[in-house]
Amino acid sequence: MKIYFAHPYSSWERGINENTNAIIRRGFPKGKDFNIIGKKQLLKL
């Protein structure tokens, strides 16, 4: 298996990761406690 490590602070090297983070942040703003979020809420995204 090939493993790729992106450089720190190089968001353009982590396209799928950054895109997924953006989708999550649309539904759950920064500072939200993910320990209280249920599976149903996550699946709504």
Secondary structure as GFF3:
##gff-version 3
##sequence-region A 1 45
A	DSSP	three_ten_helix	11	13	.	.	.	ID=ss1
A	DSSP	alpha_helix	15	27	.	.	.	ID=ss2
A	DSSP	three_ten_helix	34	36	.	.	.	ID=ss3
A	DSSP	alpha_helix	39	44	.	.	.	ID=ss4
###
